Structures are given as structure tokens and as C-alpha cells.
Amino acid sequence: MTDRTDKPASSKAGINETSRRCRRVLDDDFKTKVVLEALKEERTLNELAARYDLHPNQISQWKNQFVKNASMVFGGPKNELHEIEKLRAERDELHKRIGEKDMDLEFLKKNCKKLGLI
């Protein structure tokens, strides 16, 4: 057996070191840059992972997600415009109902005063 001078991961020092690590938050521009390089296939996933200090599986996940959602680039605004028009129509209908309710309320207040109920 060889004598290991470094401490195993299960040691208290190894656990403390691991618990001090914080999760990195990578912005969308960085992810896009990495994915586009992966799609070019000029370098392997392992080379890209080493270059950007990532795990190759992470790059593969981002790449699959990018390819899966690529159709949104071309189809997104059409669906959004339809949704916006639908929401505007709903808003206008609600404003109309509010106006009717205000008129009903004023009518009732006026007639209650005439009858002496208020």
C-alpha cells in the first residue's frame, strides 16, 4: 500500500472544503457562447469543458436545450402578438364591466338617498 499524504474526501477537512464552495451562476450570454462553440464542433466537449471549467455533461445539456428551443426564434413573436391581442380584448371587457358596476352603484346610492335609507 502507498502512504497517502492528502486527506480523503470523507475527512472533516475535505467536507469543510466542499461545503464552502458556492454554486456558480452563469449568465445566458456565456451559455450561448459555449453552446455555439459546441455546435461548431471544432473542439471536443472535453476540450470545451476544460477551457471553460465546466463538466462535459453540462455542455451537452445546454446544447440539447438550445436545439430543442431553436424554433422559438422564428415562431415566438407570432404567438406573442396573438396572446397580447387576446389579453387586450379581455382587459377592455373588464373595463366595460367595471364601468357598468360603477353606474349601478351610483344608481343605487341615488335611489337609497331618495328613499331615505342612507
Residue pairs with C-beta under 8 A, 6 or more apart in sequence:
7 13
7 14
8 14
9 15
9 18
30 52
31 62
32 66
34 48
34 52
34 54
34 59
34 62
35 59
35 62
35 63
35 66
37 43
37 48
38 45
38 48
38 59
38 62
38 63
39 63
39 66
43 51
45 56
45 59
45 60
46 56
48 54
48 56
48 59
49 55
49 56
49 58
49 59
109 118
112 118
